[in-house]
Amino acid sequence: MSLEKDECKCPECQRRAEEHEESEAFGLAVLIALVPIMTLTLFGHIGLL
Ligand SMILES: [Zn+2]
C-alpha cells in the first residue's frame, strides 16, 4: 500500500505539513533579508560605503 503524505488528512500530518510550509516561508524570508545585509557588508569591505 502506498500512503502519500498529501493524501493523509489526520491532524498530525496536517500540522506537520503546515510547519513544513512555515519553515520554508521563514527560510525564504531570512534569505531575502540577508541579501541586502550581505550586499552592504560586501560594499563596506570594498570601501564603497
Ligand atoms: Zn496522517
mmCIF file of the protein (N, C-alpha, C, O) and its ligand, coordinates in Angstrom:
data_MODEL
# 
_entry.id   MODEL 
# 
loop_
_entity.id 
_entity.type 
_entity.pdbx_number_of_molecules 
1 polymer     1 
2 non-polymer 1 
# 
_entity_poly.entity_id                      1 
_entity_poly.type                           'polypeptide(L)' 
_entity_poly.nstd_linkage                   no 
_entity_poly.nstd_monomer                   no 
_entity_poly.pdbx_seq_one_letter_code       MSLEKDECKCPECQRRAEEHEESEAFGLAVLIALVPIMTLTLFGHIGLL 
_entity_poly.pdbx_seq_one_letter_code_can   MSLEKDECKCPECQRRAEEHEESEAFGLAVLIALVPIMTLTLFGHIGLL 
_entity_poly.pdbx_strand_id                 A 
# 
loop_
_entity_poly_seq.entity_id 
_entity_poly_seq.num 
_entity_poly_seq.mon_id 
_entity_poly_seq.hetero 
1 1  MET n 
1 2  SER n 
1 3  LEU n 
1 4  GLU n 
1 5  LYS n 
1 6  ASP n 
1 7  GLU n 
1 8  CYS n 
1 9  LYS n 
1 10 CYS n 
1 11 PRO n 
1 12 GLU n 
1 13 CYS n 
1 14 GLN n 
1 15 ARG n 
1 16 ARG n 
1 17 ALA n 
1 18 GLU n 
1 19 GLU n 
1 20 HIS n 
1 21 GLU n 
1 22 GLU n 
1 23 SER n 
1 24 GLU n 
1 25 ALA n 
1 26 PHE n 
1 27 GLY n 
1 28 LEU n 
1 29 ALA n 
1 30 VAL n 
1 31 LEU n 
1 32 ILE n 
1 33 ALA n 
1 34 LEU n 
1 35 VAL n 
1 36 PRO n 
1 37 ILE n 
1 38 MET n 
1 39 THR n 
1 40 LEU n 
1 41 THR n 
1 42 LEU n 
1 43 PHE n 
1 44 GLY n 
1 45 HIS n 
1 46 ILE n 
1 47 GLY n 
1 48 LEU n 
1 49 LEU n 
# 
loop_
_struct_asym.id 
_struct_asym.entity_id 
A 1 
B 2 
# 
loop_
_chem_comp.id 
_chem_comp.type 
_chem_comp.mon_nstd_flag 
ALA 'L-peptide linking' y 
ARG 'L-peptide linking' y 
ASP 'L-peptide linking' y 
CYS 'L-peptide linking' y 
GLN 'L-peptide linking' y 
GLU 'L-peptide linking' y 
GLY 'peptide linking'   y 
HIS 'L-peptide linking' y 
ILE 'L-peptide linking' y 
LEU 'L-peptide linking' y 
LYS 'L-peptide linking' y 
MET 'L-peptide linking' y 
PHE 'L-peptide linking' y 
PRO 'L-peptide linking' y 
SER 'L-peptide linking' y 
THR 'L-peptide linking' y 
VAL 'L-peptide linking' y 
ZN  non-polymer         . 
# 
_pdbx_entity_nonpoly.entity_id   2 
_pdbx_entity_nonpoly.name        ? 
_pdbx_entity_nonpoly.comp_id     ZN 
# 
_pdbx_nonpoly_scheme.asym_id         B 
_pdbx_nonpoly_scheme.entity_id       2 
_pdbx_nonpoly_scheme.mon_id          ZN 
_pdbx_nonpoly_scheme.ndb_seq_num     1 
_pdbx_nonpoly_scheme.pdb_seq_num     101 
_pdbx_nonpoly_scheme.auth_seq_num    101 
_pdbx_nonpoly_scheme.pdb_mon_id      ZN 
_pdbx_nonpoly_scheme.auth_mon_id     ZN 
_pdbx_nonpoly_scheme.pdb_strand_id   A 
_pdbx_nonpoly_scheme.pdb_ins_code    . 
# 
loop_
_atom_site.group_PDB 
_atom_site.id 
_atom_site.type_symbol 
_atom_site.label_atom_id 
_atom_site.label_alt_id 
_atom_site.label_comp_id 
_atom_site.label_asym_id 
_atom_site.label_entity_id 
_atom_site.label_seq_id 
_atom_site.pdbx_PDB_ins_code 
_atom_site.Cartn_x 
_atom_site.Cartn_y 
_atom_site.Cartn_z 
_atom_site.occupancy 
_atom_site.B_iso_or_equiv 
_atom_site.pdbx_formal_charge 
_atom_site.auth_seq_id 
_atom_site.auth_comp_id 
_atom_site.auth_asym_id 
_atom_site.auth_atom_id 
_atom_site.pdbx_PDB_model_num 
ATOM   1   N  N  . MET A 1 1  ? 0.849  -1.202 0.000  1.00 0.00 ? 1   MET A N  1 
ATOM   2   C  CA . MET A 1 1  ? 0.000  0.000  0.000  1.00 0.00 ? 1   MET A CA 1 
ATOM   3   C  C  . MET A 1 1  ? 0.874  1.238  0.000  1.00 0.00 ? 1   MET A C  1 
ATOM   4   O  O  . MET A 1 1  ? 1.971  1.235  0.558  1.00 0.00 ? 1   MET A O  1 
ATOM   5   N  N  . SER A 1 2  ? 0.400  2.262  -0.607 1.00 0.00 ? 2   SER A N  1 
ATOM   6   C  CA . SER A 1 2  ? 1.172  3.500  -0.636 1.00 0.00 ? 2   SER A CA 1 
ATOM   7   C  C  . SER A 1 2  ? 0.414  4.594  0.099  1.00 0.00 ? 2   SER A C  1 
ATOM   8   O  O  . SER A 1 2  ? -0.779 4.801  -0.125 1.00 0.00 ? 2   SER A O  1 
ATOM   9   N  N  . LEU A 1 3  ? 1.117  5.286  0.974  1.00 0.00 ? 3   LEU A N  1 
ATOM   10  C  CA . LEU A 1 3  ? 0.479  6.344  1.749  1.00 0.00 ? 3   LEU A CA 1 
ATOM   11  C  C  . LEU A 1 3  ? 1.234  7.649  1.477  1.00 0.00 ? 3   LEU A C  1 
ATOM   12  O  O  . LEU A 1 3  ? 2.266  7.929  2.086  1.00 0.00 ? 3   LEU A O  1 
ATOM   13  N  N  . GLU A 1 4  ? 0.704  8.420  0.567  1.00 0.00 ? 4   GLU A N  1 
ATOM   14  C  CA . GLU A 1 4  ? 1.359  9.696  0.255  1.00 0.00 ? 4   GLU A CA 1 
ATOM   15  C  C  . GLU A 1 4  ? 0.952  10.738 1.287  1.00 0.00 ? 4   GLU A C  1 
ATOM   16  O  O  . GLU A 1 4  ? -0.215 10.815 1.671  1.00 0.00 ? 4   GLU A O  1 
ATOM   17  N  N  . LYS A 1 5  ? 1.902  11.529 1.730  1.00 0.00 ? 5   LYS A N  1 
ATOM   18  C  CA . LYS A 1 5  ? 1.646  12.456 2.831  1.00 0.00 ? 5   LYS A CA 1 
ATOM   19  C  C  . LYS A 1 5  ? 0.578  13.488 2.488  1.00 0.00 ? 5   LYS A C  1 
ATOM   20  O  O  . LYS A 1 5  ? -0.133 13.967 3.372  1.00 0.00 ? 5   LYS A O  1 
ATOM   21  N  N  . ASP A 1 6  ? 0.467  13.829 1.211  1.00 0.00 ? 6   ASP A N  1 
ATOM   22  C  CA . ASP A 1 6  ? -0.518 14.843 0.834  1.00 0.00 ? 6   ASP A CA 1 
ATOM   23  C  C  . ASP A 1 6  ? -1.940 14.320 0.946  1.00 0.00 ? 6   ASP A C  1 
ATOM   24  O  O  . ASP A 1 6  ? -2.888 15.098 1.054  1.00 0.00 ? 6   ASP A O  1 
ATOM   25  N  N  . GLU A 1 7  ? -2.087 12.986 0.919  1.00 0.00 ? 7   GLU A N  1 
ATOM   26  C  CA . GLU A 1 7  ? -3.425 12.417 0.955  1.00 0.00 ? 7   GLU A CA 1 
ATOM   27  C  C  . GLU A 1 7  ? -3.916 12.194 2.371  1.00 0.00 ? 7   GLU A C  1 
ATOM   28  O  O  . GLU A 1 7  ? -5.115 12.027 2.595  1.00 0.00 ? 7   GLU A O  1 
ATOM   29  N  N  . CYS A 1 8  ? -3.007 12.191 3.324  1.00 0.00 ? 8   CYS A N  1 
ATOM   30  C  CA . CYS A 1 8  ? -3.397 11.958 4.721  1.00 0.00 ? 8   CYS A CA 1 
ATOM   31  C  C  . CYS A 1 8  ? -3.945 13.244 5.320  1.00 0.00 ? 8   CYS A C  1 
ATOM   32  O  O  . CYS A 1 8  ? -3.303 14.292 5.253  1.00 0.00 ? 8   CYS A O  1 
ATOM   33  N  N  . LYS A 1 9  ? -5.127 13.161 5.902  1.00 0.00 ? 9   LYS A N  1 
ATOM   34  C  CA . LYS A 1 9  ? -5.778 14.368 6.441  1.00 0.00 ? 9   LYS A CA 1 
ATOM   35  C  C  . LYS A 1 9  ? -5.870 14.334 7.959  1.00 0.00 ? 9   LYS A C  1 
ATOM   36  O  O  . LYS A 1 9  ? -6.631 15.106 8.542  1.00 0.00 ? 9   LYS A O  1 
ATOM   37  N  N  . CYS A 1 10 ? -5.122 13.466 8.608  1.00 0.00 ? 10  CYS A N  1 
ATOM   38  C  CA . CYS A 1 10 ? -5.193 13.424 10.060 1.00 0.00 ? 10  CYS A CA 1 
ATOM   39  C  C  . CYS A 1 10 ? -4.520 14.673 10.633 1.00 0.00 ? 10  CYS A C  1 
ATOM   40  O  O  . CYS A 1 10 ? -3.631 15.241 9.998  1.00 0.00 ? 10  CYS A O  1 
ATOM   41  N  N  . PRO A 1 11 ? -4.940 15.107 11.835 1.00 0.00 ? 11  PRO A N  1 
ATOM   42  C  CA . PRO A 1 11 ? -4.403 16.340 12.424 1.00 0.00 ? 11  PRO A CA 1 
ATOM   43  C  C  . PRO A 1 11 ? -2.887 16.334 12.513 1.00 0.00 ? 11  PRO A C  1 
ATOM   44  O  O  . PRO A 1 11 ? -2.256 17.367 12.290 1.00 0.00 ? 11  PRO A O  1 
ATOM   45  N  N  . GLU A 1 12 ? -2.300 15.215 12.826 1.00 0.00 ? 12  GLU A N  1 
ATOM   46  C  CA . GLU A 1 12 ? -0.847 15.132 12.974 1.00 0.00 ? 12  GLU A CA 1 
ATOM   47  C  C  . GLU A 1 12 ? -0.143 15.472 11.659 1.00 0.00 ? 12  GLU A C  1 
ATOM   48  O  O  . GLU A 1 12 ? 0.808  16.253 11.644 1.00 0.00 ? 12  GLU A O  1 
ATOM   49  N  N  . CYS A 1 13 ? -0.609 14.891 10.568 1.00 0.00 ? 13  CYS A N  1 
ATOM   50  C  CA . CYS A 1 13 ? 0.039  15.144 9.279  1.00 0.00 ? 13  CYS A CA 1 
ATOM   51  C  C  . CYS A 1 13 ? -0.271 16.548 8.779  1.00 0.00 ? 13  CYS A C  1 
ATOM   52  O  O  . CYS A 1 13 ? 0.575  17.169 8.136  1.00 0.00 ? 13  CYS A O  1 
ATOM   53  N  N  . GLN A 1 14 ? -1.458 17.058 9.059  1.00 0.00 ? 14  GLN A N  1 
ATOM   54  C  CA . GLN A 1 14 ? -1.785 18.426 8.652  1.00 0.00 ? 14  GLN A CA 1 
ATOM   55  C  C  . GLN A 1 14 ? -0.888 19.419 9.384  1.00 0.00 ? 14  GLN A C  1 
ATOM   56  O  O  . GLN A 1 14 ? -0.396 20.376 8.786  1.00 0.00 ? 14  GLN A O  1 
ATOM   57  N  N  . ARG A 1 15 ? -0.680 19.193 10.663 1.00 0.00 ? 15  ARG A N  1 
ATOM   58  C  CA . ARG A 1 15 ? 0.162  20.088 11.451 1.00 0.00 ? 15  ARG A CA 1 
ATOM   59  C  C  . ARG A 1 15 ? 1.594  20.045 10.928 1.00 0.00 ? 15  ARG A C  1 
ATOM   60  O  O  . ARG A 1 15 ? 2.263  21.073 10.814 1.00 0.00 ? 15  ARG A O  1 
ATOM   61  N  N  . ARG A 1 16 ? 2.050  18.830 10.612 1.00 0.00 ? 16  ARG A N  1 
ATOM   62  C  CA . ARG A 1 16 ? 3.412  18.666 10.117 1.00 0.00 ? 16  ARG A CA 1 
ATOM   63  C  C  . ARG A 1 16 ? 3.583  19.394 8.772  1.00 0.00 ? 16  ARG A C  1 
ATOM   64  O  O  . ARG A 1 16 ? 4.603  20.038 8.527  1.00 0.00 ? 16  ARG A O  1 
ATOM   65  N  N  . ALA A 1 17 ? 2.569  19.278 7.916  1.00 0.00 ? 17  ALA A N  1 
ATOM   66  C  CA . ALA A 1 17 ? 2.638  19.928 6.602  1.00 0.00 ? 17  ALA A CA 1 
ATOM   67  C  C  . ALA A 1 17 ? 2.646  21.440 6.755  1.00 0.00 ? 17  ALA A C  1 
ATOM   68  O  O  . ALA A 1 17 ? 3.362  22.141 6.040  1.00 0.00 ? 17  ALA A O  1 
ATOM   69  N  N  . GLU A 1 18 ? 1.843  21.941 7.697  1.00 0.00 ? 18  GLU A N  1 
ATOM   70  C  CA . GLU A 1 18 ? 1.801  23.387 7.919  1.00 0.00 ? 18  GLU A CA 1 
ATOM   71  C  C  . GLU A 1 18 ? 3.145  23.884 8.453  1.00 0.00 ? 18  GLU A C  1 
ATOM   72  O  O  . GLU A 1 18 ? 3.639  24.929 8.030  1.00 0.00 ? 18  GLU A O  1 
ATOM   73  N  N  . GLU A 1 19 ? 3.722  23.140 9.371  1.00 0.00 ? 19  GLU A N  1 
ATOM   74  C  CA . GLU A 1 19 ? 5.018  23.550 9.921  1.00 0.00 ? 19  GLU A CA 1 
ATOM   75  C  C  . GLU A 1 19 ? 6.079  23.546 8.832  1.00 0.00 ? 19  GLU A C  1 
ATOM   76  O  O  . GLU A 1 19 ? 6.967  24.398 8.805  1.00 0.00 ? 19  GLU A O  1 
ATOM   77  N  N  . HIS A 1 20 ? 5.971  22.567 7.931  1.00 0.00 ? 20  HIS A N  1 
ATOM   78  C  CA . HIS A 1 20 ? 6.950  22.490 6.840  1.00 0.00 ? 20  HIS A CA 1 
ATOM   79  C  C  . HIS A 1 20 ? 6.827  23.714 5.943  1.00 0.00 ? 20  HIS A C  1 
ATOM   80  O  O  . HIS A 1 20 ? 7.833  24.308 5.556  1.00 0.00 ? 20  HIS A O  1 
ATOM   81  N  N  . GLU A 1 21 ? 5.593  24.092 5.612  1.00 0.00 ? 21  GLU A N  1 
ATOM   82  C  CA . GLU A 1 21 ? 5.385  25.272 4.770  1.00 0.00 ? 21  GLU A CA 1 
ATOM   83  C  C  . GLU A 1 21 ? 5.866  26.530 5.477  1.00 0.00 ? 21  GLU A C  1 
ATOM   84  O  O  . GLU A 1 21 ? 6.462  27.411 4.856  1.00 0.00 ? 21  GLU A O  1 
ATOM   85  N  N  . GLU A 1 22 ? 5.602  26.611 6.794  1.00 0.00 ? 22  GLU A N  1 
ATOM   86  C  CA . GLU A 1 22 ? 6.020  27.787 7.548  1.00 0.00 ? 22  GLU A CA 1 
ATOM   87  C  C  . GLU A 1 22 ? 7.546  27.879 7.596  1.00 0.00 ? 22  GLU A C  1 
ATOM   88  O  O  . GLU A 1 22 ? 8.109  28.965 7.462  1.00 0.00 ? 22  GLU A O  1 
ATOM   89  N  N  . SER A 1 23 ? 8.203  26.755 7.786  1.00 0.00 ? 23  SER A N  1 
ATOM   90  C  CA . SER A 1 23 ? 9.660  26.775 7.854  1.00 0.00 ? 23  SER A CA 1 
ATOM   91  C  C  . SER A 1 23 ? 10.257 27.147 6.502  1.00 0.00 ? 23  SER A C  1 
ATOM   92  O  O  . SER A 1 23 ? 11.289 27.815 6.436  1.00 0.00 ? 23  SER A O  1 
ATOM   93  N  N  . GLU A 1 24 ? 9.604  26.712 5.421  1.00 0.00 ? 24  GLU A N  1 
ATOM   94  C  CA . GLU A 1 24 ? 10.081 27.086 4.091  1.00 0.00 ? 24  GLU A CA 1 
ATOM   95  C  C  . GLU A 1 24 ? 9.896  28.581 3.863  1.00 0.00 ? 24  GLU A C  1 
ATOM   96  O  O  . GLU A 1 24 ? 10.782 29.245 3.325  1.00 0.00 ? 24  GLU A O  1 
ATOM   97  N  N  . ALA A 1 25 ? 8.732  29.116 4.275  1.00 0.00 ? 25  ALA A N  1 
ATOM   98  C  CA . ALA A 1 25 ? 8.477  30.545 4.116  1.00 0.00 ? 25  ALA A CA 1 
ATOM   99  C  C  . ALA A 1 25 ? 9.443  31.346 4.972  1.00 0.00 ? 25  ALA A C  1 
ATOM   100 O  O  . ALA A 1 25 ? 9.921  32.402 4.557  1.00 0.00 ? 25  ALA A O  1 
ATOM   101 N  N  . PHE A 1 26 ? 9.733  30.842 6.176  1.00 0.00 ? 26  PHE A N  1 
ATOM   102 C  CA . PHE A 1 26 ? 10.666 31.531 7.067  1.00 0.00 ? 26  PHE A CA 1 
ATOM   103 C  C  . PHE A 1 26 ? 12.069 31.536 6.477  1.00 0.00 ? 26  PHE A C  1 
ATOM   104 O  O  . PHE A 1 26 ? 12.761 32.554 6.518  1.00 0.00 ? 26  PHE A O  1 
ATOM   105 N  N  . GLY A 1 27 ? 12.485 30.408 5.933  1.00 0.00 ? 27  GLY A N  1 
ATOM   106 C  CA . GLY A 1 27 ? 13.803 30.332 5.321  1.00 0.00 ? 27  GLY A CA 1 
ATOM   107 C  C  . GLY A 1 27 ? 13.925 31.280 4.148  1.00 0.00 ? 27  GLY A C  1 
ATOM   108 O  O  . GLY A 1 27 ? 14.971 31.896 3.941  1.00 0.00 ? 27  GLY A O  1 
ATOM   109 N  N  . LEU A 1 28 ? 12.858 31.395 3.382  1.00 0.00 ? 28  LEU A N  1 
ATOM   110 C  CA . LEU A 1 28 ? 12.869 32.297 2.230  1.00 0.00 ? 28  LEU A CA 1 
ATOM   111 C  C  . LEU A 1 28 ? 12.953 33.752 2.702  1.00 0.00 ? 28  LEU A C  1 
ATOM   112 O  O  . LEU A 1 28 ? 13.672 34.564 2.120  1.00 0.00 ? 28  LEU A O  1 
ATOM   113 N  N  . ALA A 1 29 ? 12.195 34.071 3.780  1.00 0.00 ? 29  ALA A N  1 
ATOM   114 C  CA . ALA A 1 29 ? 12.218 35.436 4.312  1.00 0.00 ? 29  ALA A CA 1 
ATOM   115 C  C  . ALA A 1 29 ? 13.613 35.782 4.825  1.00 0.00 ? 29  ALA A C  1 
ATOM   116 O  O  . ALA A 1 29 ? 14.100 36.891 4.609  1.00 0.00 ? 29  ALA A O  1 
ATOM   117 N  N  . VAL A 1 30 ? 14.256 34.827 5.508  1.00 0.00 ? 30  VAL A N  1 
ATOM   118 C  CA . VAL A 1 30 ? 15.607 35.060 6.009  1.00 0.00 ? 30  VAL A CA 1 
ATOM   119 C  C  . VAL A 1 30 ? 16.569 35.289 4.851  1.00 0.00 ? 30  VAL A C  1 
ATOM   120 O  O  . VAL A 1 30 ? 17.426 36.171 4.906  1.00 0.00 ? 30  VAL A O  1 
ATOM   121 N  N  . LEU A 1 31 ? 16.416 34.496 3.817  1.00 0.00 ? 31  LEU A N  1 
ATOM   122 C  CA . LEU A 1 31 ? 17.293 34.622 2.649  1.00 0.00 ? 31  LEU A CA 1 
ATOM   123 C  C  . LEU A 1 31 ? 17.138 36.004 2.007  1.00 0.00 ? 31  LEU A C  1 
ATOM   124 O  O  . LEU A 1 31 ? 18.121 36.658 1.656  1.00 0.00 ? 31  LEU A O  1 
ATOM   125 N  N  . ILE A 1 32 ? 15.882 36.428 1.863  1.00 0.00 ? 32  ILE A N  1 
ATOM   126 C  CA . ILE A 1 32 ? 15.610 37.736 1.255  1.00 0.00 ? 32  ILE A CA 1 
ATOM   127 C  C  . ILE A 1 32 ? 16.161 38.854 2.136  1.00 0.00 ? 32  ILE A C  1 
ATOM   128 O  O  . ILE A 1 32 ? 16.664 39.859 1.633  1.00 0.00 ? 32  ILE A O  1 
ATOM   129 N  N  . ALA A 1 33 ? 16.061 38.671 3.457  1.00 0.00 ? 33  ALA A N  1 
ATOM   130 C  CA . ALA A 1 33 ? 16.555 39.704 4.376  1.00 0.00 ? 33  ALA A CA 1 
ATOM   131 C  C  . ALA A 1 33 ? 18.081 39.739 4.371  1.00 0.00 ? 33  ALA A C  1 
ATOM   132 O  O  . ALA A 1 33 ? 18.672 40.793 4.603  1.00 0.00 ? 33  ALA A O  1 
ATOM   133 N  N  . LEU A 1 34 ? 18.724 38.608 4.111  1.00 0.00 ? 34  LEU A N  1 
ATOM   134 C  CA . LEU A 1 34 ? 20.185 38.542 4.159  1.00 0.00 ? 34  LEU A CA 1 
ATOM   135 C  C  . LEU A 1 34 ? 20.836 39.195 2.952  1.00 0.00 ? 34  LEU A C  1 
ATOM   136 O  O  . LEU A 1 34 ? 21.960 39.688 3.046  1.00 0.00 ? 34  LEU A O  1 
ATOM   137 N  N  . VAL A 1 35 ? 20.148 39.205 1.825  1.00 0.00 ? 35  VAL A N  1 
ATOM   138 C  CA . VAL A 1 35 ? 20.756 39.742 0.600  1.00 0.00 ? 35  VAL A CA 1 
ATOM   139 C  C  . VAL A 1 35 ? 21.207 41.191 0.763  1.00 0.00 ? 35  VAL A C  1 
ATOM   140 O  O  . VAL A 1 35 ? 22.370 41.487 0.492  1.00 0.00 ? 35  VAL A O  1 
ATOM   141 N  N  . PRO A 1 36 ? 20.332 42.111 1.196  1.00 0.00 ? 36  PRO A N  1 
ATOM   142 C  CA . PRO A 1 36 ? 20.791 43.500 1.368  1.00 0.00 ? 36  PRO A CA 1 
ATOM   143 C  C  . PRO A 1 36 ? 21.867 43.627 2.437  1.00 0.00 ? 36  PRO A C  1 
ATOM   144 O  O  . PRO A 1 36 ? 22.780 44.442 2.305  1.00 0.00 ? 36  PRO A O  1 
ATOM   145 N  N  . ILE A 1 37 ? 21.763 42.816 3.507  1.00 0.00 ? 37  ILE A N  1 
ATOM   146 C  CA . ILE A 1 37 ? 22.772 42.868 4.571  1.00 0.00 ? 37  ILE A CA 1 
ATOM   147 C  C  . ILE A 1 37 ? 24.128 42.446 4.028  1.00 0.00 ? 37  ILE A C  1 
ATOM   148 O  O  . ILE A 1 37 ? 25.140 43.095 4.292  1.00 0.00 ? 37  ILE A O  1 
ATOM   149 N  N  . MET A 1 38 ? 24.145 41.358 3.270  1.00 0.00 ? 38  MET A N  1 
ATOM   150 C  CA . MET A 1 38 ? 25.397 40.880 2.693  1.00 0.00 ? 38  MET A CA 1 
ATOM   151 C  C  . MET A 1 38 ? 25.941 41.879 1.679  1.00 0.00 ? 38  MET A C  1 
ATOM   152 O  O  . MET A 1 38 ? 27.152 42.077 1.580  1.00 0.00 ? 38  MET A O  1 
ATOM   153 N  N  . THR A 1 39 ? 25.045 42.503 0.931  1.00 0.00 ? 39  THR A N  1 
ATOM   154 C  CA . THR A 1 39 ? 25.471 43.497 -0.055 1.00 0.00 ? 39  THR A CA 1 
ATOM   155 C  C  . THR A 1 39 ? 26.125 44.686 0.638  1.00 0.00 ? 39  THR A C  1 
ATOM   156 O  O  . THR A 1 39 ? 27.182 45.160 0.221  1.00 0.00 ? 39  THR A O  1 
ATOM   157 N  N  . LEU A 1 40 ? 25.482 45.159 1.701  1.00 0.00 ? 40  LEU A N  1 
ATOM   158 C  CA . LEU A 1 40 ? 26.047 46.287 2.442  1.00 0.00 ? 40  LEU A CA 1 
ATOM   159 C  C  . LEU A 1 40 ? 27.390 45.901 3.061  1.00 0.00 ? 40  LEU A C  1 
ATOM   160 O  O  . LEU A 1 40 ? 28.335 46.689 3.037  1.00 0.00 ? 40  LEU A O  1 
ATOM   161 N  N  . THR A 1 41 ? 27.475 44.691 3.615  1.00 0.00 ? 41  THR A N  1 
ATOM   162 C  CA . THR A 1 41 ? 28.723 44.233 4.222  1.00 0.00 ? 41  THR A CA 1 
ATOM   163 C  C  . THR A 1 41 ? 29.827 44.142 3.183  1.00 0.00 ? 41  THR A C  1 
ATOM   164 O  O  . THR A 1 41 ? 30.968 44.531 3.432  1.00 0.00 ? 41  THR A O  1 
ATOM   165 N  N  . LEU A 1 42 ? 29.471 43.623 2.013  1.00 0.00 ? 42  LEU A N  1 
ATOM   166 C  CA . LEU A 1 42 ? 30.452 43.488 0.943  1.00 0.00 ? 42  LEU A CA 1 
ATOM   167 C  C  . LEU A 1 42 ? 30.955 44.860 0.506  1.00 0.00 ? 42  LEU A C  1 
ATOM   168 O  O  . LEU A 1 42 ? 32.160 45.077 0.377  1.00 0.00 ? 42  LEU A O  1 
ATOM   169 N  N  . PHE A 1 43 ? 30.021 45.784 0.281  1.00 0.00 ? 43  PHE A N  1 
ATOM   170 C  CA . PHE A 1 43 ? 30.411 47.134 -0.126 1.00 0.00 ? 43  PHE A CA 1 
ATOM   171 C  C  . PHE A 1 43 ? 31.265 47.796 0.955  1.00 0.00 ? 43  PHE A C  1 
ATOM   172 O  O  . PHE A 1 43 ? 32.212 48.527 0.664  1.00 0.00 ? 43  PHE A O  1 
ATOM   173 N  N  . GLY A 1 44 ? 30.900 47.517 2.222  1.00 0.00 ? 44  GLY A N  1 
ATOM   174 C  CA . GLY A 1 44 ? 31.673 48.097 3.312  1.00 0.00 ? 44  GLY A CA 1 
ATOM   175 C  C  . GLY A 1 44 ? 33.099 47.598 3.308  1.00 0.00 ? 44  GLY A C  1 
ATOM   176 O  O  . GLY A 1 44 ? 34.025 48.367 3.564  1.00 0.00 ? 44  GLY A O  1 
ATOM   177 N  N  . HIS A 1 45 ? 33.295 46.302 3.018  1.00 0.00 ? 45  HIS A N  1 
ATOM   178 C  CA . HIS A 1 45 ? 34.645 45.742 2.974  1.00 0.00 ? 45  HIS A CA 1 
ATOM   179 C  C  . HIS A 1 45 ? 35.417 46.294 1.788  1.00 0.00 ? 45  HIS A C  1 
ATOM   180 O  O  . HIS A 1 45 ? 36.621 46.532 1.877  1.00 0.00 ? 45  HIS A O  1 
ATOM   181 N  N  . ILE A 1 46 ? 34.722 46.497 0.683  1.00 0.00 ? 46  ILE A N  1 
ATOM   182 C  CA . ILE A 1 46 ? 35.404 47.024 -0.503 1.00 0.00 ? 46  ILE A CA 1 
ATOM   183 C  C  . ILE A 1 46 ? 35.782 48.484 -0.283 1.00 0.00 ? 46  ILE A C  1 
ATOM   184 O  O  . ILE A 1 46 ? 36.781 48.966 -0.818 1.00 0.00 ? 46  ILE A O  1 
ATOM   185 N  N  . GLY A 1 47 ? 34.971 49.184 0.512  1.00 0.00 ? 47  GLY A N  1 
ATOM   186 C  CA . GLY A 1 47 ? 35.269 50.576 0.807  1.00 0.00 ? 47  GLY A CA 1 
ATOM   187 C  C  . GLY A 1 47 ? 34.394 51.533 0.043  1.00 0.00 ? 47  GLY A C  1 
ATOM   188 O  O  . GLY A 1 47 ? 34.726 52.710 -0.103 1.00 0.00 ? 47  GLY A O  1 
ATOM   189 N  N  . LEU A 1 48 ? 33.272 51.033 -0.450 1.00 0.00 ? 48  LEU A N  1 
ATOM   190 C  CA . LEU A 1 48 ? 32.377 51.913 -1.204 1.00 0.00 ? 48  LEU A CA 1 
ATOM   191 C  C  . LEU A 1 48 ? 31.439 52.667 -0.281 1.00 0.00 ? 48  LEU A C  1 
ATOM   192 O  O  . LEU A 1 48 ? 30.786 53.623 -0.700 1.00 0.00 ? 48  LEU A O  1 
ATOM   193 N  N  . LEU A 1 49 ? 31.366 52.236 0.999  1.00 0.00 ? 49  LEU A N  1 
ATOM   194 C  CA . LEU A 1 49 ? 30.463 52.927 1.921  1.00 0.00 ? 49  LEU A CA 1 
ATOM   195 C  C  . LEU A 1 49 ? 31.241 53.644 3.009  1.00 0.00 ? 49  LEU A C  1 
ATOM   196 O  O  . LEU A 1 49 ? 30.645 54.281 3.877  1.00 0.00 ? 49  LEU A O  1 
HETATM 197 ZN ZN . ZN  B 2 .  ? -1.571 11.236 8.975  1.00 0.00 2 101 ZN  A ZN 1 
# 
